[in-house]
């Protein structure tokens, strides 16, 4: 559908080389406490059955980040950034690869 921009091509190249990790967390809209998750999903990064311990570590890191924010007064953008940074650091330390990290915070 028309020309593909350089940003789109760069993202496609990164996804093809290093894959994607999504951290999905459902929060209570009022109390900002975890209702479900965090669930860490990997696509094109590692075979989850062989790297289950790595995904478990990512879940623990995610919980630690979420718990570090005080309830009732936290910034969703700051939490997204911190989740992205901490999961990225963990993945690089363990695999020496930099997958695209996509934190998803849902409020219910």
Secondary structure, DSSP 8 states (H G I E B T S, - for coil): -----HHHHHHHHHHHHH-EEEEEEEE-TTT--EEEEEEEEEESSS-TTT-HHHHHHHHHHHHHHHHTS-TTS--HHHHHHHHHHHHHHHHHHHHS---EEEEEEEE-
